[in-house]
Amino acid sequence: MAGAFTGSPKVVEHGAINWGTIAHPVWHPSSSTPVSIMIDSTSRLLTPESSTGERSESEELAVSAGGNDEELVVSVSSSFHPGSHDATHDAIFRTSDSVLFYVHSSVMKASSPMIFDQFLSSAASQDDIIDVPESSAVLNVILHSLYNLSCASYAPSFDLLEEAVDRMGFYNISPKTQIHPGRQLFSLLLTHAALLPLRIYAFAAHHQLHELAVRSSSYTLAFSVSQVTDAMARRMGAVYLKRLMFLHIDRQEVFKKIILQPPEMHPVTKACGFGDQKRLARAWALAAAYLVWEGKIDVPINTLQKTFSGLQEGLECNGCRATLSNRIKEVAIKWAAAKAKVLLVTDELAAPGDFVLYQAVFGLVKDIGSPGTAGSGAKVLVLSSFVDLGRWKSIGIKYGVNLSTHVTSGAVQFVDLGETASEPLPSSRELSSTPPFASPVEIVAKALETESETLVILDSLAELEWMGYKTLDVWRFVRKLRAICLKAGSTLIIRHHVASPNHPDEMFLKLLEVSSYHLDVRPMYSGRSGAVSGEIALHTGPLAGDSEGEKVKLIPRRMALQYRMTDTGPLYFEKGTSEGVL
């Protein structure tokens, strides 16, 4: 967009924008004549889209100089122009391609007083133009990061983001202070991880951005480590290269242990002897060796099922068919569990485990960042028999989270099972023709279709049985929910109240069979204490990988971690180390 301003200031309309008569004197790069740029402080400088649909970093304005008919073109940043922010600017940057940025030193120096110090100290007044040896595209990314604003609307490529971060050190900016969970640049970089996982990982390793390296490492499993170039290896460094290699090696070992074991043998019959069953075992071994030889460690579950299901052709023995079918299901479940986890949380009336759910939800919400920002696709879905939203909001304030904004944006969603599920059937009927939890299952399935990183929490499972729902209906609901989460690679947390820890109920035993981990919250059986609220232990479940215990710090019951509830959440400590405990 361009508007010609000649003579005295006047209002010029461009489309629906009314350019007012607010003038700001600047100096044009190629002239010593002051130029008045007419900008309406109440309107935003719109940037015309390029042929690729991306916004440019600047807005070109045609202005008149000194009353002459000659027009000069001044490029002003579309995000950092006079009036673009609440406070008045106190510095003007000019890039190598002659684009002006009106900035605020107090905002830029929030993380360090040395940021841009060598440039800002050279300006005598706020109207002096400071030359910065960067292109407008690079400086635009750097300033958006300092202001913690999203520059996703400009659709910057990863090459541009990488160049901008590499140049931060020149201006005394530490990338660690700008790229971490909750910052806009962190979320924007993470959006490139699916397509460029190795480059993102190398970039994060080079700048010691641990959280970004961890988040992007899972995407590297879809690629072979042979694709790591010499330049990438040097950029990663020895430590992070070793971590990447071990991640792929461990994943390969888990995959081998899951698929190499052949189906179990059934009792020998006249129609199917020992030799016939050995042929099935050899066929399984060949199929498993084929999958392992390919070297892929991110094999889809449907590929595994299709490969091993082909062995059923030619099998006439029903026993062999049954054992093969059971083995295929077992492989699919274990491989899915290796990608996504199911955490079972049990508690008692004297020691409720609400704080575990609060920490999981609010911790993830803080990592998501501001609602509606780029990269904030991760969501939280809480299903409960009774949703007390007011209590969740009040607890969120203690954790420093404004839950209302995240609920409004859809980042956090609560599903009241008492309202969405159908009424429990009378005891005279054994099972319902239509599952009573069909509607909640549909809500979860729809949410996971668009957001594969959703954390799903199923709270107060025991209360569903107390409300009159049959144990079998509740169990089928859990199995369906778990299957949806495993397919999407999402984590599922299930909380179950235990009435008597010494006499576990049927639902608890069923839940334990399908869990990757079991977090047990118990009260102090020695008696109530003002210094200790309870203790927790963490155990592996049947579906945890063989090497999971080495990666996750388990807490056995004999060394249970004690905690005390405070106004701001739980305070953890080892046994006997709390104040007032000998």
N, C-alpha and C positions, 0 to 999 in steps of 0.2 A: 504494500500500500504506500502511496506517495501523495503528498499534498503540496502544492506550491504556495508559499507564503511571500507576498511582495508588499512593499509599502508598510503601512501601519498594521498592527495586529488586527485580525478579524477572524470570525468564526468560519471554518470550512468544514463542511459535512462530507464524510466518506461513508456511504451506505447508511447504517443506523447509528454510526458513531458521531457524536458532536464534539469537535475539537474546540476547547475553550481558549481563552486568551491568557493562559498562564505561561509566561515566558521564562526561560532559564538560560542565562548567557554562558556559552562555552566557546572554546577556540577550535576551529576546524584544523585538521592536521596540515592541510596545504595552504593555509592562509593565516595571516596575523590579525584578520578582522574578526571581532566578536560576532557570533552568530546566535540569534534567538530562536530556540526550538520551541514551537508551540505545542504544549502537551496538556491535556485535560487530566488533572490529578484524580478525577473520579472515574475515568475510563481506563481500560486496560489496553495496552498496545497489542493489537492482534497481529499474528505473524502469518503471512500467506503460506499455504502448503506448497511444498516443492512437488516435482513430478513424481517423486517416490512416496508422497503422502506424509513426509516427515516435516516437522517444524524446524525453521532455522533459528539460530541463536540471537539474531539481531533484527531490527526494524529499520529500514532505510527511509529517511525523511528528507524531502527536498525543501530547502530553506533559502531565504534571501540574505545576502551579506551587505550590511552597511547601506541599504537602500538602493543598491545597484540592481540591475536586471539580471546579473549573472547569478545562477543558482548553484549552490553547493550541496552535496549530498553527505549527510552525517548518519552513520549507522549507530543505533542505540540498542542495547540489549532489551529483548522483549520481556525479560524477567527482572532485570535490575535497571530500571529507568527511574527518573524522578517521580516520586509519588507511588512507586510500586510497593513500598513497605510503610508501616505506620510511622516509624521514626524518620527524621530528616537525614539524608546521606551526609557523610563527612569526608568522603574520598571518591575520586573518579579514576577508574582504571581504563587505559587504552591498550588494546591488544595489538599484535603484530599485523592483523588485517584491519586495523582502524575501526574497531567496534568499542563503544563506550559502555562501561559498567559503573553504575552509581551504587556504592557499597557503604557499609557501616562498620567501622573498625571495632566497635564494642562487640558486635555479633561475631565477627571473624576471630577475635582474640579470646573468645569464651573458653576454649580448650587450652590455649597457651598464649601468653603475652608476646611471644616472639614471632607469631604468624604475620607474614608480610611486613615485618618490622623494618627491613632494609629498604622497602619501597615507601611505606607510609611516612617514615622519618624524613624523606626528601621533599615532601610537600609542605609549602608554607601556609596554605589555606585550603579550605574544603573545595574550592573551585579550581585548584591546580590539577591538571591532568597528569597522571602518573603512567608512564609507559611500562608495560609488562611484557616480557618476551615469550608470550604464548599466543596461540590462535584463540579465536573467540570460542570455538567448540570445546577446547580443553579447559579454558578458564571458566566457562559456563558450568562444567561438571564440578570443578573444584569449589566454586562459590555455592552451588546447590548443596554440596556436601557440608560446607561450613555452616550454612543456614539450616541444615537438616531438612531440605526441601527435595521433593522427588523431581527428577528431570526425565522421568519416563515418557512424558509427552513429546520429547524431542527424539525418542527412539534411538538413543546412542548405541552404537555397536560396541562389542566387547573390546575391540582394538582401541576405540576412543576412551573407554573407561579405564583400560589398562594404562594407556599413555597418561591420562590425567592423574591416576594414583601414583605412577612412577615419578611424576613431576612434583608431587606434594612435598617431598623432602627439600626441594630447592627453596620452598617458601616456609620452611620450618614447621611443616604440618606433619604430624605423625599419623600414618594410615590406621594404626590401631585405635586411635581416638575417633576416627570417622567411620570405621567399618567394623561393626559388631551388631549383634541382635538388637533390634529396636531402632537402628539408624536406617535412613532411606537408601543410602548407597549400598548397604549390606543386602537389603531386599532386592535391589535392582541387579546387583551382581549375581545373586542366587537364581534369578530368572534365566540366566545363560548357562546354568550348570547342566541342564538336561541335554543341550546340544554340544556344549564344549566342556565336558567334565574334566578332562585331563588338563586343559589350559587353565580352567578356573582353579583346580587344585594346585597346579604349579604356581599360579599367581598368588594364591593364599599362602602357600608355603614360603615363597620368597619374602613376603611382607610379614611373616609370623602371625597370620590371621587364623588362629586355631579353630574358632567356631566355623568360619567359612570353609576351611579345609575339611572339617568333620562333615558338614552338611553336603558338600560336593563329592565326598569320597564314595558315597553309596551309588552315585551315578556312574562312577568309573567302572563298576562291575560289568556294565554292558560292553566294555571295550577290553581289548587285550593289553597287557602291560608292554607288549612288543611295540605298541604304537607310541610309547614314550620316546621322544627324540632326545638326542644328546643335549640340545638346548633346553628342553624341558627338565631333564635330569639335573643339569647345572643350576637351573632356576629353583628347583625344589630344594636342593641341598641333600646331604646324606641322611639326615634324620627323617624328613618327611618322605623321601624316596623309600627308605626302609619300611616305614609304616604302610605305604601304599603296597609294597611287595608282600608284606605279611598279611595285609587284608585280603589280597587276591589268593595267596597260598592257603590261608585258613578257610576261605570260602570254598576253594577247590576241594580241600580235605573233607569239609562238611558234606559237600555234594557227593563225594565218593562214598562216604560212610552210609549215606541215605539210600543210594540206589544199587550198590554192589551186592547187597545181601539178597539171595534168590528167595522165591516163595517157599513157605514151609511145606513139608511133605505130609500127605495124609496117609492113613493106614493102608497097607498094601491089600489090594483086592485081586481077584482073578482077571478082571478086565484091565487093571492098571497096576503093574508091578513096579519094583524099585527102579528098573532100567528105564521104564517109560517116564517116570518122574524125574530122573536124572537128565533126560533129554530136554525137559522143560527148563530145568535149572541151567543147562548149557545155553539154551536159546536166550534166557534172561541175561546170562553173563555176557553174551555177544552184544545184545542190545545195550546193556549198561556200558560196556567197553567202547562202543561206538559213540555214546554221548560224552564219555569222559575224554576220549581221544580228540574230539572236536575242540576241547579246551574252553568251552563257554561256561561261565559261572553265573550267568543270569538267564538260565533256561526257563522259558515260560512253563507253567504247570500244565497247560493243555498240550504242549509238545511232549512232555513226559508221559502223559496219559495216552496220547496217540501212538507213541513209539511202543510202549509196553502192551497196549491193547491189541496191537497187531499179532501178538503171540497167541491169541485165542483162536486164530484160524487153524483149523486142523486138529484142535483138541476135542476129543470125543468124551473124555472122562469128566463127569460133572464135578468130581472132587478136585481135579486139577484146575478146572475153570473157577471154582469157588476160591481156592487158595490164591490163584493168580489175581482174581478181582480184589480180594482183600489186601493183597500186597500192593497193588496199584493205588488203592485208596490210602494206604498207610504212607506210601512214598509221597503222594500229593499233599497230604496233611503235614507231614514233617517238613517238606520243602517250602510249603506256604508258611509254616511256623518259623522257619529260618529267616523269612523276609519280614514278617510282622509278629508282634508279641501280644500275648494275652496275659494280663496281670490280674490275679485274683487277690482282692483285699478282704480279709475277714476281721471283724471286730466284735466286741461285746458291749453290753449295755453300760457297764461301768467304765469302758474306755472306747468311746465312739471314734471311728476312723475318718470323720469328716475332714480333718486337716490334711489328710493324704490327697483327697480329691481337690481341695482348695489349692494346695500347692501345685498339683498337676495342671489345673486349669489356668490359674493366674500366672504360673511360670511360663506356660506356652503363650498366653496372651501378651506377655511382655516381650517375648521373642518375635511375635508377629509384628509388633510395631503399631503405628497409628492406623486406625481403621480406614479402609479405602485407598491405601497406598499400594504402589507397585510391589509385587512379591508377597503381599499379605494374604495369599490364597489359603494358607493353612487355617483350619477352623476347628472349633471345639463343639461337639454335640453331646449334650447331657440328657440322658433319659432317666426319669425318676418317677416313682409312684405318686409323689407329691412334690411339686416345685414351689419352693418358698423363695421367689425371686428377690424379695426385699432383704432376706437374710444374706443371699449371695452378694447383693450389691454392698451391704454394710461390711461384709468380710472383705470384699474387694478393695474398699477404701483403706482398710488396714494394711493391705498388701501394696498399696499405691497404684491401684488399677481402677479406672472409671469404667465399670462394667456396662453401664447404660449405653455408652457410645459404641461398644463392641456388639452389644445385642442389637442395637438399631442398625448397624452396618451389616449384620448377618455373620460376623466373624465368630460369634458365640450364639448357639441356638439351644434352647431348652425345650424338651418334649415331655409333657405331662402324660404319663401312661394312664393315669386315672381318667383323663379326658379323651385321649386318642384311641385307647383300646376299648373293645366292646365289653359289655357287662359279663361277669363270670356266670357260667351256666349252673343250674341247680345241681345238687349232688346226685340226683336221680339219673342224670345223663353222664356217661363216661367221657366222651370226647365230643368236641364241637365239629360240625361239618365245615364251617369257616373258621380258621384260626382267629382267636380273639385278639392277637397282636399283629394282625395283617397290616393295619394302618401304620403303626410305628416302624415296622420293617420296611414298608414302602418309603417312609420319610428318610430313613437311614440310607437305603439303597440309592435314592435320588440325590442325596447330599454327597455320597461317595463317588457318584458318576462324574461330578464336576471338580471335586476336591479330594484327590487321592491321599493327601497328607492330613486328613481329618482325624482328630483324637476323639474316640467314642467312649463315653462313660455310661455304664449301666449301674445305677445307684439303687440301693434299698431293694435288692432282689427278694429277700425273705418277706418283705411287706406284701409282695404280690400274692404269696401263698396265704398270708394272714387275711388278705382282702377277699379270699374265696376262690382264687384261680387255682386250677388243678396243677399238681406238680408236673405232670407230663406236658401240659400246655406251656407252662413256664419254661421247662427244659427245652422244648422244641423252639420256643422263641429265642432262647440263648444260643442254640445251635445255629439257627438261621442267621442271627446277628453276627455270630463269630465267623460263619462262612463268608458273609458279605465283607467283613473287615479283612479277613485273610486274603480274599480275592483282590481287594483294593490296596493291600499292603499297609493298612491302617492299624494303629495300636488300639486295643480294646482293654478297658479297665472295668472290672466287675467287682462291686462291693456286696458282700453277703454277711448278714448278721448271724452270729453263732449263738444259739441259746445256751447250749451246754458244751463246752470244749472237750469234755471227757466222753461225751456221747454224740459224735458228729451225725448230722442229719443226712438224709439221702441226697438232697440237692448239693450240699457241700462236697460230698464224695464225687458226684458227677462233675462239678465245676473243677475240682482238683485234677481230674483226668485230662482236661482240655486246656490247662493253663501252662504258660511258659514259666511263670514265676508266681510265688505265693508270698504275699506280705501279710504277716500275722500281727495284729495289734491287740495287746492284752493288758489288763489292769495289773496292779501290784497285788498278787495273791497274799502277800505277807501283811497286808493292811493298807488303808489309805494313808497318804503322805502329802503334806503341803508342798514338799520339794520335788516330788516325782508324781507325774500324772499316769504314767504307764510305760510300757516297753514294746519294742517292735523287733521282729525277726524276719529275715528274707531268705526263702528257700527256692531252689529250682523246681520247676514242675516237670511232668513227664515229657512235654513237648519242647523243652529247652534243648538247644544243640549240645553236642558233646563237649564243645569248647566254650560254652557260654559261661560256665563257672569261673573260667580263667579271666574273662573280660569284665564280668560284673562282680563286684565285691559282695559276697553273700554274708549274711549275719545269722549264724546258728543260734538256736534257742539258749544254749548255755552261755553265750556271749551277747545276749540281746542288748540292743541299744535303748537306753531309757530316754524319756522326754518329759518336759514340763510345759504345759500350755501357758502362754503369756498373751497379753493384749495384741501383740503383733504376730502371733503364730507360735508354733512349737519351738522349743529350745532343746537340742539333742546333746547328750553327753553319755559317756561310758558309765558302766555300773560303779557306784561308789565314789564318783567324782563330783556329784552335785553338792551345792552348798547345804550343809546340815546332814549330809550322809557320810558316815564313816567308811 
